[in-house]
C-alpha cells in the first residue's frame, strides 16, 4: 500500500476536487475502497431525505424523466456528434 507515499498524498489532494475518476485512481494507488475513500474526503453541507408520503409523486416524476430521456436520446446524440 502506498498510503504514505507522495503520490498517495497528491491523489488525496486531487480527490478533494470531487472528480470520480480521481477517486478511482487514488483508491487504486492507496489500496482502498472507492466508496470508503470518497466518504472520507467529500464533505457534504446538507443532505436530502425524501418524504415517504410523497412516494407516488416521486415515482410519477421519475417515469416522466425516463420518458423525456428516451424521447430526446436521438436529439442528444445529434448534439454530441
C-alpha positions in Angstrom: 0.0 0.0 0.0 1.3 3.5 -0.9 -0.7 5.4 1.7 2.4 7.3 3.0 3.9 7.9 -0.4 4.0 11.4 -2.0 1.8 10.1 -4.9 -0.9 8.9 -2.5 -0.9 12.4 -0.8 -1.2 14.1 -4.2 -4.1 11.8 -5.1 -5.9 12.6 -1.9 -5.5 16.3 -2.6 -6.8 15.8 -6.2 -9.8 13.8 -4.9 -10.8 16.9 -2.9 -11.9 18.3 -6.3 -14.6 15.6 -6.4 -13.8 14.1 -9.8 -15.0 10.4 -9.8 -12.0 9.3 -11.9 -9.6 10.8 -9.4 -11.3 8.8 -6.6 -10.9 5.6 -8.5 -7.2 6.3 -9.3 -6.5 7.4 -5.7 -8.3 4.4 -4.3 -6.2 2.1 -6.6 -2.9 3.8 -5.6 -3.8 3.8 -1.9 -5.3 0.3 -2.0 -8.6 1.5 -0.6 -12.3 1.0 -1.5 -13.5 3.9 -3.7 -16.7 4.5 -1.6 -14.8 4.5 1.7 -12.3 7.0 0.3 -15.0 9.2 -1.2 -17.0 9.3 2.1 -13.9 10.3 4.0 -12.8 13.0 1.5 -16.1 14.5 0.4 -17.7 16.8 2.9 -21.4 17.4 2.5 -23.1 20.6 3.7 -26.5 19.1 3.8 -28.5 16.1 2.7 -32.0 15.4 1.5 -34.2 12.7 2.9 -37.3 12.0 0.7 -40.7 12.2 2.4 -42.3 8.7 2.2 -45.7 10.3 1.9 -44.6 11.7 -1.5 -43.6 8.3 -3.0 -46.3 8.5 -5.6 -45.2 11.9 -6.8 -41.6 10.8 -6.9 -42.5 7.7 -8.9 -44.6 9.7 -11.4 -41.8 12.3 -11.8 -39.2 9.6 -12.3 -41.2 8.0 -15.1 -41.6 11.4 -16.8 -37.8 12.0 -16.6 -37.2 8.5 -18.1 -39.7 9.1 -20.9 -38.1 12.5 -21.6 -34.7 11.0 -21.8 -35.8 8.3 -24.2 -37.7 10.7 -26.4 -34.7 13.0 -26.6 -32.0 10.4 -27.0 -31.7 11.0 -30.7 -31.5 14.8 -30.2 -28.8 14.3 -27.6 -26.8 12.1 -30.0 -27.1 14.8 -32.7 -25.9 17.5 -30.3 -23.0 15.5 -29.1 -21.7 14.3 -32.5 
